Amino acid sequence: MNALHRMERFLDRHMIPFDIVTHPHSQTSTETARAAGIPLNRVAKGVLLDGAGCQMVAMIPADREIHLGKLGLDNGMEFSLADEASVSQLFDACEPGVVPGLPTAWGVEMVWDDDLLAQPDIYLEGGDHERLLHVQTRYLRDLFGEAPHCHFSQPRMQHVA
């Protein structure tokens, strides 16, 4: 089963309404937002993290980055960014490098940033660099179930070339 179909079935089982938005092929969340004509803060980006003997996905607005220290303190565990090979191995139904917007459909633990609640709706990676799942924010708690959430993201640092 491909990644998008898996997520559609998850949403249907949980009776969460959604739309599919297609866009030209993109590699990063910034490119995705631009290609789909969506504000960057309304795209939810998944980041695979390695913890002590576990992996989990952190979902944050795409215009932000994870503050690993804050996330570690809030969860009582140190985290580091997982490598791309780990992403591809864990989410083998997705195209290489894609962390799907619903890791819970794979049974993968996750944590989500409360800043996702600031928008009326969000867009989740569909698994193939060309489709997004569009969901109203009021369904976030249903989407992510019992996954913990807190504020652990910060504005992205601007790197000067």
C-alpha positions as CSV (number, residue, x, y, z in Angstrom):
1,M,0.0,0.0,0.0
2,N,1.4,3.4,-0.9
3,A,1.9,6.1,1.8
4,L,-1.0,8.4,0.7
5,H,-3.4,5.5,0.6
6,R,-2.3,4.4,4.1
7,M,-2.9,7.9,5.4
8,E,-6.3,8.2,3.6
9,R,-7.4,5.0,5.3
10,F,-6.3,6.3,8.7
11,L,-8.2,9.5,8.2
12,D,-11.3,7.6,7.0
13,R,-11.2,5.2,10.0
14,H,-11.0,8.2,12.3
15,M,-13.8,10.1,10.4
16,I,-11.5,13.1,9.8
17,P,-12.4,15.1,6.7
18,F,-9.5,16.0,4.4
19,D,-8.6,17.2,0.9
20,I,-5.7,16.2,-1.2
21,V,-3.7,19.1,-2.7
22,T,-1.3,18.3,-5.6
23,H,1.7,20.4,-6.4
24,P,4.8,20.2,-8.6
25,H,7.6,17.9,-7.3
26,S,9.5,19.5,-4.4
27,Q,12.3,18.4,-2.1
28,T,11.9,20.6,1.0
29,S,9.0,21.9,3.0
30,T,9.8,25.4,1.8
31,E,9.7,24.3,-1.8
32,T,6.5,22.4,-1.1
33,A,4.8,25.5,0.4
34,R,5.9,27.6,-2.5
35,A,4.9,25.1,-5.2
36,A,1.4,24.6,-3.6
37,G,0.9,28.3,-2.9
38,I,0.5,27.7,0.8
39,P,2.0,29.9,3.6
40,L,4.9,28.1,5.1
41,N,3.5,28.2,8.6
42,R,0.5,26.2,7.5
43,V,2.6,23.2,6.3
44,A,3.3,20.7,9.1
45,K,6.8,19.3,8.8
46,G,7.8,15.9,10.3
47,V,11.3,15.4,11.6
48,L,12.5,12.0,12.6
49,L,14.4,12.0,15.9
50,D,16.6,9.4,17.6
51,G,16.2,9.1,21.4
52,A,17.5,6.7,24.0
53,G,16.6,3.4,22.3
54,C,13.7,4.8,20.3
55,Q,12.8,6.9,17.4
56,M,9.9,9.4,17.2
57,V,8.6,12.0,14.8
58,A,8.3,15.6,15.9
59,M,5.7,17.6,13.9
60,I,6.3,21.4,13.7
61,P,5.2,24.2,11.5
62,A,7.6,24.3,8.5
63,D,8.6,27.9,9.2
64,R,10.2,26.8,12.5
65,E,12.9,24.5,13.7
66,I,13.1,22.1,16.6
67,H,14.7,23.3,19.8
68,L,16.2,19.9,20.7
69,G,17.2,21.0,24.2
70,K,13.7,22.2,25.1
71,L,12.1,19.0,23.7
72,G,14.5,16.9,25.6
73,L,13.8,18.7,28.9
74,D,10.0,18.4,28.4
75,N,10.3,14.7,27.6
76,G,13.1,13.7,30.0
77,M,15.2,12.4,27.2
78,E,18.0,13.6,24.8
79,F,17.2,13.7,21.1
80,S,19.2,14.0,18.0
81,L,18.2,14.3,14.3
82,A,18.0,10.9,12.6
83,D,19.8,10.4,9.3
84,E,18.0,10.1,6.0
85,A,18.7,6.3,5.8
86,S,16.6,5.9,9.0
87,V,13.8,7.9,7.5
88,S,13.7,5.8,4.3
89,Q,13.9,2.5,6.3
90,L,11.1,3.4,8.7
91,F,8.8,4.9,6.1
92,D,9.6,2.6,3.2
93,A,6.2,3.3,1.5
94,C,7.2,6.9,1.1
95,E,9.6,8.4,-1.4
96,P,13.2,8.7,-0.1
97,G,13.6,11.5,2.4
98,V,9.9,11.9,3.2
99,V,8.6,11.9,6.7
100,P,4.8,11.4,6.3
101,G,2.4,13.8,7.9
102,L,0.7,11.1,9.8
103,P,3.4,8.9,11.4
104,T,0.7,7.4,13.7
105,A,-0.6,5.6,10.6
106,W,2.7,3.6,10.8
107,G,2.5,3.1,14.5
108,V,5.4,5.5,15.0
109,E,5.5,7.5,18.2
110,M,5.4,11.2,17.8
111,V,5.3,14.6,19.6
112,W,3.7,17.7,18.1
113,D,4.3,21.4,18.6
114,D,1.5,23.5,20.0
115,D,2.3,26.2,17.4
116,L,0.4,24.0,14.9
117,L,-2.8,25.1,16.6
118,A,-2.2,28.7,15.6
119,Q,-3.6,28.2,12.0
120,P,-7.1,27.4,10.9
121,D,-5.9,24.5,8.9
122,I,-2.7,22.6,8.1
123,Y,-1.2,20.7,5.3
124,L,0.6,17.3,5.9
125,E,3.1,15.6,3.6
126,G,1.5,12.9,1.6
127,G,4.6,10.7,1.2
128,D,5.6,11.5,-2.4
129,H,6.9,15.1,-2.7
130,E,3.8,15.9,-4.8
131,R,0.7,15.7,-2.6
132,L,-0.4,17.2,0.7
133,L,-3.3,16.3,3.0
134,H,-5.3,19.3,3.9
135,V,-7.0,19.1,7.3
136,Q,-8.7,21.7,9.5
137,T,-6.7,22.3,12.7
138,R,-9.7,21.5,14.9
139,Y,-9.0,17.8,14.1
140,L,-5.4,17.9,15.2
141,R,-6.1,16.1,18.5
142,D,-8.0,13.4,16.6
143,L,-5.2,13.1,14.0
144,F,-2.4,12.8,16.5
145,G,-4.3,10.8,19.2
146,E,-2.6,10.6,22.6
147,A,0.7,11.9,21.3
148,P,2.3,14.4,23.7
149,H,2.4,18.0,22.6
150,C,4.1,21.2,23.9
151,H,6.0,24.2,22.6
152,F,9.4,23.0,21.4
153,S,10.0,24.9,18.2
154,Q,11.6,28.2,17.5
155,P,11.9,30.5,14.5
156,R,14.3,29.2,11.9
157,M,17.7,30.7,12.1
158,Q,18.6,32.8,9.0
159,H,21.9,31.6,7.6
160,V,23.9,34.2,5.8
161,A,25.8,33.0,2.8
